[in-house]
Amino acid sequence: MEEAVILTALAMFTLLAAICSIVFNKLNLPPLIGYIVAGIVMVNVLFLYQDAETQEAEEELIEILKAMGLVMLMFCIGLEINIKKIRKQGSFAILVAVIQLPLMVLGGFIAGTLMGYDMTQSIVLGAIISGSSTAVVMAVLKSQNRLDKEHIEMLVLITIMEDIGQVIILSMITPLMANYAAGLTGGMELNDIIVLIVKILLFMIVSIVVGLRIIPRVINWISDNVSDEILTITSVGLAFGMALLATYAGLSMAVGAFLMGMMVASSRKAKEINHKIEPMRDLFMAIFFISIGAEIYPASILLDNITTIVIFFLLFFCMKTCTVFLAYWVGNESCRNGFLSATGLCAMGEFAFIIAAEALNNNVVDESFYTSVIGAALLSMICLPIVCRYADRFWDKSVEKCPRKVYAACCSVNEARTRMYERVSATSKKSQKAVFKSMTHAYINIFVIAIIEIAFYFILPPLSDWGASSFGGDVELWRLLILGINFIVLTAPTYYMINNVKFLDEMIISGAKRIANREGADSNPIATYERFLNFLEINTYLLIMAIDFVIILIVPNAVPIPMWFYAAVLAIALLCVVAMYLKKRRQSKLEMEAAAAEDAAAEEELAALKESLNAESGESTEEPAPESEPEETSEGAPAEPERKE
């Protein structure tokens, strides 16, 4: 590649990005939009006046700079993650992230399925819309000054937790995208899928467990013994080296750079390193988003994909607002604060571009899908300042115009939530820790169930073919057998999930008793929480079978399953329900008879006690009364008794 081509391309990239960023800055929009627009202008306008050879050389340079920009961008995002701060202040941010991220992925999956996308494409859509942009959210909220510093810092912390969650999501869907790309040429073998998953798991475990112990010590030693320039070069070199290792493990280079940023962030000189590489980060970040815009053509946005762009944007906006609002509500925050915080996060994050680019490179999505994602992200960034400016007015007007019955119902739900937290807080500190630990375990069990179903979706076809070819038999029979194994594997996480939920119900009832005893209330808390008692009395194994059956019935399978299989499982489940019902009814009858017998025995004992008391009182009345001595007169002689006329 000639030097003139490189210099021309770099001058074009940087100057055009600067001009577009200045224009959008005057419009109170983030510079990120200017970078993307610069890429669109560069490809659709400036490239038209160049020869084919120069265009090819510049496109090759764009790809190289794009990879470098991606590594630097993700390394700097990882540098901003302070693990110690997350441990101290991040409990609420973690709660918001763990609630809204899975719901966002689920909503994207359902919406993608309804729009006609297959399972992998729908999961990719959910992963794309799950996160928010830290830079855009922070810039917009600080410029408008509508939330206080504490709330803004919490929103930034939430976006950081979303970045961590999206790294995990990207790591999980990488085997899916690789299998999808290989499926175009015949698909991956079962052994290849297992090897890829094992490599990714080993890479993540070694990076997190070993890297967090070694890398900070190395950085601290270099900072104590050599100059700061060498420290900066070493940190950047580690970022690119970790990105290379991630590609060998089958992951995106973005994951490796992000993990290295988290490792370096645990060192003492993390802030100094971030400050020194900030100019380099800004340059390469601009080039990365210019390369994103270089793959977009205005005609594809305005003419071909405008409907899909609007659908993606509305899906992201509605899902983000609802899920974050729900997470704030679950966290016992005020509804108004939850709504304002939710609308403040409605800007698609940098990971939307990264995941979309990875999906495009693996041929999971086409150019139309990719362009729609970029267009929806740009639309969300443009609309965020407007949404944040009028969010508080919209909330106040909605509360004012809300029908009184609906408003009263919402208030009663909030009061019930507050009472539930009071019940939990009324228990001991040890019990409170146990409650939150149980909630965490229940969530982890749900997460494990989702992973199991995704794994069985992809291993069902190759495993059934392998079983039929190795041991004989019909493929359909092997598929049903593997579904049975799936049912059995689901029982363990489902069992622990049900036990955790029942434990939470017991804690709520225990707290209600404590408050009733403390306040001397006349109302019976057990009657108030009758639904919790009814849930506790349900047989655990019956619930396990019902939940597992619903999961297998709802989750789509990679191969068609005959309806008679579901009918047979449903019939077995109904028989179990009937058997459990009859057993419980018989047990209740025996308990009632035993209680009646105890009552009769108690009545007999009471009657016998009364008879004995009556007998004793009767004997005391039959005793002769002592004779009274005659009264003496004044002379000393006994007085004569009075005569009755």
C-alpha positions as CSV (number, residue, x, y, z in Angstrom):
1,M,0.0,0.0,0.0
2,E,1.5,3.4,-1.0
3,E,2.2,6.0,1.5
4,A,0.1,8.6,-0.3
5,V,-2.9,6.3,0.0
6,I,-2.4,5.9,3.7
7,L,-1.9,9.6,4.3
8,T,-4.9,10.5,2.2
9,A,-7.1,8.1,4.0
10,L,-6.0,9.1,7.4
11,A,-6.4,12.8,6.6
12,M,-9.8,12.2,5.1
13,F,-11.0,10.1,8.1
14,T,-9.9,12.5,10.8
15,L,-10.8,15.8,9.1
16,L,-14.2,14.7,8.0
17,A,-14.9,13.2,11.4
18,A,-13.9,16.4,13.0
19,I,-16.2,18.5,10.8
20,C,-19.2,16.2,11.2
21,S,-18.7,16.1,15.0
22,I,-18.6,19.9,15.2
23,V,-21.9,20.1,13.3
24,F,-23.6,17.6,15.5
25,N,-22.1,19.1,18.7
26,K,-23.8,22.4,17.7
27,L,-27.1,20.4,17.5
28,N,-26.4,19.1,21.1
29,L,-25.9,15.6,19.8
30,P,-23.0,13.2,20.7
31,P,-20.0,13.2,18.4
32,L,-20.4,9.5,17.9
33,I,-23.2,10.3,15.4
34,G,-20.8,12.6,13.6
35,Y,-18.3,9.8,13.2
36,I,-20.9,7.5,11.6
37,V,-22.2,10.2,9.3
38,A,-18.6,10.9,8.3
39,G,-18.2,7.3,7.2
40,I,-21.5,7.5,5.2
41,V,-20.3,10.7,3.5
42,M,-16.9,9.3,2.8
43,V,-18.1,6.1,1.1
44,N,-21.1,7.6,-0.7
45,V,-19.5,10.9,-1.8
46,L,-15.7,11.0,-1.7
47,F,-15.1,7.4,-2.9
48,L,-17.0,8.2,-6.1
49,Y,-14.2,10.4,-7.3
50,Q,-11.4,7.9,-6.8
51,D,-10.2,5.0,-9.0
52,A,-11.0,1.4,-8.1
53,E,-7.4,0.6,-7.0
54,T,-7.4,3.5,-4.5
55,Q,-10.8,2.6,-3.2
56,E,-9.7,-1.0,-2.6
57,A,-6.6,0.1,-0.8
58,E,-8.6,2.5,1.4
59,E,-11.1,-0.2,2.2
60,E,-8.3,-2.5,3.3
61,L,-6.9,0.3,5.5
62,I,-10.4,0.8,7.0
63,E,-10.6,-2.8,8.0
64,I,-7.2,-2.7,9.7
65,L,-8.0,0.5,11.5
66,K,-11.4,-0.8,12.4
67,A,-9.9,-3.7,14.2
68,M,-7.4,-1.5,16.0
69,G,-10.2,0.9,17.0
70,L,-12.3,-1.9,18.3
71,V,-9.5,-3.2,20.5
72,M,-8.8,0.2,21.9
73,L,-12.4,1.0,22.4
74,M,-13.1,-2.2,24.3
75,F,-9.9,-1.9,26.3
76,C,-10.9,1.6,27.5
77,I,-14.4,0.5,28.4
78,G,-12.9,-2.3,30.5
79,L,-10.5,0.3,32.1
80,E,-13.5,2.2,33.4
81,I,-14.8,-0.8,35.4
82,N,-13.7,-0.5,39.0
83,I,-14.3,-3.8,40.6
84,K,-13.9,-2.4,44.2
85,K,-16.4,0.3,43.5
86,I,-18.9,-2.2,42.1
87,R,-18.5,-4.3,45.2
88,K,-19.3,-1.3,47.4
89,Q,-21.9,0.5,45.4
90,G,-22.9,-1.7,42.6
91,S,-25.5,-4.0,44.3
92,F,-28.4,-2.0,42.9
93,A,-26.8,-1.6,39.5
94,I,-26.2,-5.4,39.4
95,L,-29.9,-5.9,40.3
96,V,-31.0,-3.7,37.4
97,A,-28.7,-5.4,35.0
98,V,-29.5,-8.9,35.9
99,I,-33.3,-8.2,35.6
100,Q,-33.4,-6.1,32.4
101,L,-30.7,-7.8,30.3
102,P,-32.3,-11.3,30.1
103,L,-35.7,-9.6,29.6
104,M,-34.3,-7.5,26.8
105,V,-32.8,-10.6,25.1
106,L,-36.1,-12.5,25.6
107,G,-38.1,-9.6,24.1
108,G,-35.8,-9.3,21.1
109,F,-36.0,-13.1,20.6
110,I,-39.8,-13.0,20.7
111,A,-40.0,-10.0,18.4
112,G,-37.4,-11.5,16.0
113,T,-39.4,-14.7,15.8
114,L,-42.6,-12.8,15.1
115,M,-40.8,-10.9,12.3
116,G,-39.7,-14.1,10.6
117,Y,-36.1,-14.4,11.7
118,D,-34.7,-17.8,12.8
119,M,-33.6,-18.6,16.3
120,T,-30.0,-17.5,16.0
121,Q,-30.9,-14.2,14.3
122,S,-33.6,-13.6,17.0
123,I,-31.1,-14.2,19.8
124,V,-28.6,-11.8,18.0
125,L,-31.4,-9.2,17.8
126,G,-32.0,-9.5,21.6
127,A,-28.3,-9.2,22.3
128,I,-28.0,-6.1,20.1
129,I,-30.8,-4.2,21.8
130,S,-29.9,-5.2,25.4
131,G,-27.3,-2.5,26.2
132,S,-27.1,1.3,26.4
133,S,-24.3,3.7,25.4
134,T,-22.3,4.9,28.4
135,A,-20.8,7.9,26.5
136,V,-24.1,9.1,25.0
137,V,-26.1,8.7,28.2
138,M,-23.5,10.5,30.3
139,A,-23.1,13.3,27.8
140,V,-26.9,13.9,27.4
141,L,-27.7,13.7,31.1
142,K,-24.9,16.0,32.2
143,S,-25.8,18.6,29.5
144,Q,-29.4,18.7,30.5
145,N,-28.7,18.6,34.3
146,R,-32.2,17.1,35.1
147,L,-30.9,14.4,37.4
148,D,-28.6,14.9,40.4
149,K,-25.0,13.6,40.5
150,E,-25.9,10.5,42.5
151,H,-28.5,9.3,40.0
152,I,-26.3,10.0,37.0
153,E,-23.5,8.0,38.6
154,M,-25.9,5.2,39.2
155,L,-27.0,5.2,35.5
156,V,-23.4,5.2,34.4
157,L,-22.7,2.2,36.8
158,I,-25.8,0.5,35.3
159,T,-24.4,0.9,31.7
160,I,-21.1,-0.5,32.9
161,M,-22.8,-3.5,34.3
162,E,-24.7,-3.8,31.0
163,D,-21.3,-3.8,29.2
164,I,-20.2,-6.7,31.3
165,G,-23.4,-8.5,30.7
166,Q,-23.1,-8.0,26.9
167,V,-19.6,-9.3,26.9
168,I,-21.0,-12.5,28.6
169,I,-23.8,-12.6,26.0
170,L,-21.4,-12.2,23.1
171,S,-19.2,-15.0,24.5
172,M,-22.3,-17.2,24.7
173,I,-23.7,-16.5,21.3
174,T,-20.3,-16.9,19.6
175,P,-20.6,-20.7,19.2
176,L,-24.2,-20.1,17.9
177,M,-22.9,-17.7,15.2
178,A,-20.0,-20.0,14.3
179,N,-22.3,-22.9,14.0
180,Y,-24.6,-20.8,11.8
181,A,-21.8,-19.7,9.6
182,A,-20.6,-23.3,9.2
183,G,-24.2,-24.4,8.6
184,L,-24.1,-22.6,5.3
185,T,-21.4,-25.1,4.2
186,G,-22.7,-28.2,5.9
187,G,-22.7,-27.3,9.6
188,M,-20.3,-28.0,12.4
189,E,-19.7,-31.5,13.8
190,L,-20.7,-32.2,17.4
191,N,-17.1,-32.6,18.4
192,D,-16.2,-29.2,16.9
193,I,-19.0,-27.5,18.8
194,I,-17.9,-29.1,22.1
195,V,-14.3,-28.2,21.5
196,L,-15.3,-24.6,20.7
197,I,-17.4,-24.3,23.9
198,V,-14.7,-25.8,26.0
199,K,-12.1,-23.4,24.6
200,I,-14.3,-20.4,25.3
201,L,-15.0,-21.6,28.9
202,L,-11.3,-22.2,29.6
203,F,-10.4,-18.8,28.1
204,M,-13.0,-17.0,30.2
205,I,-12.1,-18.9,33.5
206,V,-8.3,-18.4,33.1
207,S,-8.7,-14.8,32.1
208,I,-10.9,-13.9,35.1
209,V,-9.4,-16.1,37.8
210,V,-5.7,-16.1,36.8
211,G,-5.6,-12.7,35.0
212,L,-7.1,-10.7,37.8
213,R,-4.4,-12.0,40.1
214,I,-1.4,-11.7,37.9
215,I,-1.9,-8.7,35.6
216,P,-2.5,-6.1,38.3
217,R,0.7,-7.2,40.1
218,V,2.7,-7.0,36.8
219,I,1.3,-3.5,36.1
220,N,2.1,-2.4,39.7
221,W,5.7,-3.7,39.4
222,I,6.3,-1.9,36.2
223,S,4.8,1.3,37.6
224,D,7.2,1.1,40.6
225,N,10.4,0.2,38.7
226,V,10.2,1.8,35.2
227,S,8.8,5.0,33.5
228,D,5.2,5.7,32.8
229,E,5.8,5.6,29.0
230,I,6.8,2.0,29.2
231,L,3.8,1.3,31.4
232,T,1.4,2.7,28.8
233,I,3.1,0.8,26.0
234,T,2.9,-2.4,28.1
235,S,-0.8,-1.9,28.8
236,V,-1.7,-1.3,25.1
237,G,0.5,-4.3,24.1
238,L,-1.3,-6.5,26.6
239,A,-4.7,-5.4,25.2
240,F,-3.8,-6.4,21.7
241,G,-2.2,-9.6,22.9
242,M,-5.4,-10.6,24.8
243,A,-7.4,-9.7,21.8
244,L,-5.3,-12.1,19.7
245,L,-5.7,-14.9,22.3
246,A,-9.5,-14.3,22.2
247,T,-9.6,-14.9,18.4
248,Y,-7.6,-18.2,18.9
249,A,-10.3,-19.2,21.5
250,G,-13.0,-18.6,19.0
251,L,-14.2,-15.3,20.5
252,S,-14.3,-11.8,19.2
253,M,-11.2,-9.7,19.8
254,A,-13.5,-7.2,21.6
255,V,-14.0,-9.7,24.4
256,G,-10.3,-10.2,24.9
257,A,-9.6,-6.5,24.9
258,F,-12.4,-5.8,27.4
259,L,-11.2,-8.5,29.8
260,M,-7.7,-7.1,29.7
261,G,-9.1,-3.6,30.5
262,M,-10.8,-5.1,33.5
263,M,-7.6,-6.7,34.7
264,V,-5.5,-3.5,34.3
265,A,-8.3,-1.5,36.0
266,S,-7.5,-3.4,39.2
267,S,-4.0,-2.0,39.4
268,R,-3.0,1.2,41.2
269,K,-2.1,3.1,38.0
270,A,-5.4,2.4,36.2
271,K,-6.5,6.1,36.1
272,E,-3.1,7.3,34.9
273,I,-3.1,4.6,32.1
274,N,-6.6,5.6,31.1
275,H,-5.6,9.3,31.0
276,K,-2.5,8.6,28.9
277,I,-4.2,6.5,26.3
278,E,-7.3,8.7,26.1
279,P,-6.1,10.6,22.9
280,M,-5.2,7.3,21.2
281,R,-8.6,6.0,22.3
282,D,-10.5,9.0,20.8
283,L,-8.7,8.6,17.5
284,F,-9.2,4.9,17.1
285,M,-12.8,5.1,18.4
286,A,-13.5,7.7,15.7
287,I,-12.0,5.4,13.0
288,F,-14.1,2.5,14.3
289,F,-17.4,4.3,14.0
290,I,-16.3,5.8,10.7
291,S,-15.8,2.3,9.4
292,I,-19.3,1.4,10.8
293,G,-20.8,4.3,8.7
294,A,-18.7,3.3,5.7
295,E,-20.9,0.1,5.4
296,I,-24.2,2.1,5.2
297,Y,-25.8,3.6,2.1
298,P,-28.4,6.3,2.5
299,A,-30.7,4.6,0.0
300,S,-30.8,1.5,2.1
301,I,-31.9,3.5,5.1
302,L,-34.4,5.9,3.6
303,L,-36.0,3.6,1.0
304,D,-35.4,-0.1,1.7
305,N,-35.2,-0.5,5.5
306,I,-37.0,2.5,7.1
307,T,-39.8,0.3,8.4
308,T,-37.4,-2.2,10.0
309,I,-35.4,0.7,11.5
310,V,-38.5,2.2,13.1
311,I,-39.5,-1.3,14.4
312,F,-36.1,-1.9,15.9
313,F,-36.1,1.5,17.5
314,L,-39.6,1.1,19.0
315,L,-38.7,-2.4,20.2
316,F,-35.6,-1.1,21.9
317,F,-37.2,2.0,23.4
318,C,-40.3,0.2,24.8
319,M,-38.3,-2.8,26.1
320,K,-35.6,-0.7,27.7
321,T,-38.1,1.6,29.4
322,C,-40.3,-1.2,30.7
323,T,-37.5,-3.5,31.9
324,V,-35.4,-0.8,33.6
325,F,-38.6,0.6,35.2
326,L,-39.4,-2.9,36.4
327,A,-35.9,-3.3,37.8
328,Y,-36.2,0.0,39.7
329,W,-39.6,-1.1,41.0
330,V,-38.3,-4.4,42.2
331,G,-35.4,-2.5,43.9
332,N,-38.0,-0.6,45.9
333,E,-37.2,2.7,44.2
334,S,-39.9,5.3,43.5
335,C,-41.8,4.9,40.3
336,R,-41.0,8.5,39.1
337,N,-37.3,8.0,39.6
338,G,-37.5,4.6,37.8
339,F,-39.3,6.1,34.8
340,L,-36.8,9.0,34.5
341,S,-33.9,6.6,34.8
342,A,-35.4,4.2,32.3
343,T,-35.9,6.9,29.6
344,G,-32.4,8.2,30.3
345,L,-30.9,4.8,29.2
346,C,-32.7,4.7,25.8
347,A,-29.6,5.0,23.6
348,M,-28.2,1.9,22.0
349,G,-24.7,1.1,23.1
350,E,-21.4,0.5,21.4
351,F,-22.0,-3.2,21.7
352,A,-24.9,-2.9,19.3
353,F,-22.5,-2.1,16.6
354,I,-20.0,-4.7,17.7
355,I,-22.5,-7.6,17.9
356,A,-24.1,-6.6,14.6
357,A,-20.7,-6.5,12.9
358,E,-19.8,-9.9,14.3
359,A,-23.1,-11.3,13.1
360,L,-22.5,-9.8,9.7
361,N,-19.0,-11.3,9.4
362,N,-20.4,-14.7,10.3
363,N,-23.2,-14.4,7.7
364,V,-25.8,-14.6,10.5
365,V,-27.5,-11.4,9.3
366,D,-27.5,-9.7,5.9
367,E,-26.7,-6.1,4.9
368,S,-30.3,-5.1,5.3
369,F,-30.4,-6.3,9.0
370,Y,-27.1,-4.7,9.7
371,T,-28.2,-1.4,8.2
372,S,-31.4,-1.5,10.2
373,V,-29.5,-1.9,13.4
374,I,-27.2,1.0,12.7
375,G,-30.2,3.2,11.7
376,A,-32.1,2.3,14.8
377,A,-29.0,3.1,17.0
378,L,-28.6,6.4,15.3
379,L,-32.3,7.2,15.8
380,S,-32.1,6.3,19.5
381,M,-29.1,8.6,20.0
382,I,-30.9,11.5,18.2
383,C,-34.1,11.0,20.2
384,L,-32.5,10.6,23.6
385,P,-32.0,14.4,24.3
386,I,-35.7,15.0,23.3
387,V,-36.9,12.1,25.4
388,C,-34.9,13.1,28.5
389,R,-36.1,16.7,28.2
390,Y,-39.8,15.9,28.3
391,A,-39.7,12.7,30.4
392,D,-40.6,14.4,33.7
393,R,-43.4,16.4,32.2
394,F,-44.8,13.3,30.5
395,W,-44.8,11.4,33.9
396,D,-46.5,14.2,35.7
397,K,-49.2,14.6,33.1
398,S,-49.7,10.8,32.9
399,V,-50.2,10.7,36.7
400,E,-52.6,13.7,36.5
401,K,-54.7,12.3,33.6
402,C,-54.6,8.7,34.8
403,P,-58.1,7.3,35.7
404,R,-58.6,7.2,39.5
405,K,-59.3,3.5,39.6
406,V,-56.2,2.6,37.7
407,Y,-54.2,5.0,39.8
408,A,-55.6,3.5,43.0
409,A,-54.8,0.0,41.7
410,C,-51.2,1.1,41.0
411,C,-50.9,2.6,44.5
412,S,-52.1,-0.6,46.1
413,V,-49.5,-2.6,44.1
414,N,-46.8,-0.2,45.4
415,E,-48.1,-0.5,48.9
416,A,-48.0,-4.3,48.6
417,R,-44.4,-4.1,47.4
418,T,-43.5,-1.8,50.3
419,R,-45.1,-4.1,52.8
420,M,-43.2,-7.1,51.4
421,Y,-39.9,-5.2,51.9
422,E,-41.0,-4.3,55.4
423,R,-41.7,-8.0,56.1
424,V,-38.2,-8.9,54.9
425,S,-36.6,-6.1,56.9
426,A,-38.4,-7.2,60.0
427,T,-36.4,-10.4,60.1
428,S,-32.9,-10.6,61.4
429,K,-29.9,-9.5,59.4
430,K,-28.9,-13.1,58.9
431,S,-32.3,-13.8,57.5
432,Q,-32.1,-10.8,55.2
433,K,-28.8,-11.9,53.8
434,A,-30.3,-15.4,53.3
435,V,-33.3,-13.8,51.5
436,F,-31.1,-11.9,49.0
437,K,-28.8,-14.9,48.6
438,S,-31.9,-17.0,47.8
439,M,-33.1,-14.5,45.3
440,T,-29.7,-14.6,43.6
441,H,-29.7,-18.4,43.5
442,A,-33.2,-18.4,42.0
443,Y,-32.0,-16.0,39.3
444,I,-28.9,-18.2,38.6
445,N,-31.1,-21.3,38.3
446,I,-33.3,-19.5,35.7
447,F,-30.1,-18.6,33.8
448,V,-28.9,-22.2,34.0
449,I,-32.2,-23.4,32.6
450,A,-31.9,-21.0,29.7
451,I,-28.4,-22.3,28.9
452,I,-29.5,-25.9,29.1
453,E,-32.3,-25.3,26.6
454,I,-30.0,-23.4,24.2
455,A,-27.4,-26.2,24.4
456,F,-30.0,-28.9,23.8
457,Y,-31.4,-27.0,20.8
458,F,-28.1,-27.2,19.0
459,I,-26.9,-30.7,20.1
460,L,-30.2,-32.4,19.5
461,P,-29.8,-32.9,15.7
462,P,-26.1,-34.1,15.7
463,L,-26.5,-36.1,18.9
464,S,-29.5,-38.0,17.6
465,D,-27.8,-38.7,14.3
466,W,-24.7,-39.9,16.2
467,G,-26.7,-42.2,18.4
468,A,-28.6,-43.7,15.5
469,S,-25.4,-44.3,13.5
470,S,-23.4,-45.6,16.4
471,F,-25.9,-47.7,18.3
472,G,-28.7,-48.2,15.7
473,G,-32.3,-47.5,16.0
474,D,-34.6,-44.8,14.5
475,V,-33.5,-41.2,14.5
476,E,-36.9,-40.1,15.8
477,L,-36.6,-42.5,18.7
478,W,-33.2,-41.0,19.6
479,R,-34.6,-37.5,19.4
480,L,-37.4,-38.4,21.9
481,L,-34.8,-40.1,24.1
482,I,-32.6,-36.9,24.1
483,L,-35.7,-34.8,25.0
484,G,-36.3,-37.2,27.9
485,I,-32.7,-36.5,29.0
486,N,-33.4,-32.8,28.6
487,F,-36.4,-33.2,30.9
488,I,-34.2,-35.0,33.5
489,V,-31.4,-32.5,33.3
490,L,-33.9,-29.6,33.9
491,T,-35.1,-31.1,37.2
492,A,-32.0,-30.1,39.2
493,P,-32.1,-26.3,38.5
494,T,-35.9,-26.3,38.7
495,Y,-35.8,-28.1,42.1
496,Y,-33.4,-25.5,43.5
497,M,-35.4,-22.6,42.0
498,I,-38.7,-23.8,43.6
499,N,-37.0,-24.3,47.0
500,N,-35.6,-20.8,46.8
501,V,-39.0,-19.3,46.0
502,K,-40.6,-21.3,48.9
503,F,-37.9,-20.1,51.2
504,L,-38.7,-16.5,50.2
505,D,-42.4,-17.1,51.0
506,E,-41.5,-18.5,54.4
507,M,-39.4,-15.4,55.1
508,I,-42.3,-13.1,54.1
509,I,-44.7,-14.9,56.4
510,S,-42.2,-14.9,59.2
511,G,-41.7,-11.1,58.8
512,A,-45.4,-10.6,58.8
513,K,-45.7,-12.4,62.1
514,R,-42.9,-10.4,63.7
515,I,-44.5,-7.1,62.6
516,A,-48.0,-8.2,63.8
517,N,-46.5,-9.2,67.2
518,R,-44.5,-6.0,67.5
519,E,-47.4,-3.7,66.6
520,G,-50.0,-5.7,68.4
521,A,-52.2,-5.9,65.3
522,D,-55.5,-7.6,65.5
523,S,-55.3,-8.8,61.8
524,N,-54.0,-12.3,61.2
525,P,-51.0,-12.1,58.9
526,I,-51.4,-15.7,57.9
527,A,-54.8,-15.0,56.5
528,T,-53.3,-12.0,54.5
529,Y,-50.6,-14.2,53.0
530,E,-52.8,-17.2,52.3
531,R,-51.6,-17.4,48.7
532,F,-48.0,-17.9,49.9
533,L,-49.2,-20.7,52.2
534,N,-51.0,-22.3,49.3
535,F,-47.8,-22.2,47.3
536,L,-45.8,-23.7,50.1
537,E,-48.3,-26.6,50.3
538,I,-47.9,-27.6,46.6
539,N,-45.9,-30.7,46.1
540,T,-42.3,-29.7,44.9
541,Y,-41.9,-32.7,42.6
542,L,-45.3,-32.0,41.0
543,L,-44.2,-28.4,40.3
544,I,-40.9,-29.6,38.8
545,M,-42.7,-31.8,36.3
546,A,-45.2,-29.1,35.4
547,I,-42.5,-26.5,34.9
548,D,-40.2,-28.8,32.9
549,F,-43.0,-29.8,30.7
550,V,-44.0,-26.2,30.0
551,I,-40.3,-25.3,29.2
552,I,-39.9,-28.2,26.7
553,L,-43.3,-27.4,25.2
554,I,-42.6,-23.7,24.7
555,V,-39.0,-23.7,23.8
556,P,-38.6,-24.4,20.0
557,N,-36.7,-27.5,19.0
558,A,-34.2,-27.8,16.1
559,V,-36.2,-30.8,14.8
560,P,-40.0,-31.4,14.6
561,I,-41.4,-33.4,17.5
562,P,-44.5,-35.4,17.0
563,M,-47.6,-34.2,18.8
564,W,-48.3,-37.6,20.3
565,F,-45.1,-37.2,22.4
566,Y,-46.4,-34.0,24.0
567,A,-49.8,-35.6,24.4
568,A,-48.3,-38.6,26.2
569,V,-46.2,-36.4,28.5
570,L,-49.3,-34.2,29.2
571,A,-51.4,-37.3,30.0
572,I,-48.7,-38.6,32.4
573,A,-48.6,-35.1,34.0
574,L,-52.4,-35.1,34.4
575,L,-52.3,-38.6,36.0
576,C,-49.7,-37.3,38.4
577,V,-51.8,-34.3,39.2
578,V,-54.8,-36.5,39.9
579,A,-52.8,-38.9,42.0
580,M,-51.3,-36.0,44.0
581,Y,-54.8,-34.4,44.4
582,L,-56.3,-37.7,45.7
583,K,-53.4,-38.3,48.0
584,K,-53.6,-34.8,49.4
585,R,-57.4,-35.2,49.8
586,R,-57.0,-38.5,51.6
587,Q,-54.3,-37.0,53.8
588,S,-56.5,-34.0,54.6
589,K,-59.4,-36.3,55.5
590,L,-57.1,-38.3,57.8
591,E,-55.9,-35.1,59.4
592,M,-59.5,-33.9,59.9
593,E,-60.4,-37.3,61.4
594,A,-57.4,-37.1,63.7
595,A,-58.2,-33.6,64.7
596,A,-61.8,-34.6,65.4
597,A,-60.7,-37.5,67.5
598,E,-58.4,-35.2,69.4
599,D,-61.2,-32.7,70.0
600,A,-63.5,-35.5,71.2
601,A,-60.8,-36.8,73.6
602,A,-60.3,-33.3,74.9
603,E,-64.1,-32.9,75.4
604,E,-64.2,-36.2,77.3
605,E,-61.3,-35.1,79.5
606,L,-63.1,-31.8,80.1
607,A,-66.4,-33.5,81.0
608,A,-64.6,-35.9,83.3
609,L,-62.8,-33.0,85.0
610,K,-66.2,-31.2,85.5
611,E,-67.8,-34.3,87.0
612,S,-64.9,-34.7,89.4
613,L,-65.2,-31.1,90.4
614,N,-69.0,-31.4,90.9
615,A,-68.5,-34.5,92.9
616,E,-66.1,-32.8,95.2
617,S,-68.4,-29.8,95.6
618,G,-71.4,-32.1,96.4
619,E,-69.5,-33.9,99.2
620,S,-68.7,-30.5,100.8
621,T,-72.4,-29.5,100.9
622,E,-73.6,-32.7,102.6
623,E,-71.4,-32.2,105.7
624,P,-73.5,-31.2,108.9
625,A,-73.2,-27.6,109.9
626,P,-71.8,-27.0,113.4
627,E,-74.5,-26.2,116.2
628,S,-74.5,-22.6,117.2
629,E,-74.3,-22.0,121.0
630,P,-77.2,-20.2,122.6
631,E,-76.5,-16.5,123.3
632,E,-76.2,-15.5,127.0
633,T,-78.3,-12.9,128.7
634,S,-76.9,-10.1,130.7
635,E,-77.3,-12.2,133.9
636,G,-75.3,-15.0,132.3
637,A,-78.3,-17.3,131.6
638,P,-78.9,-18.6,128.1
639,A,-81.4,-16.6,126.2
640,E,-84.6,-18.3,125.2
641,P,-85.3,-18.7,121.5
642,E,-87.8,-16.4,120.1
643,R,-91.2,-17.7,119.7
644,K,-93.0,-17.4,116.5
645,E,-96.6,-16.4,116.6
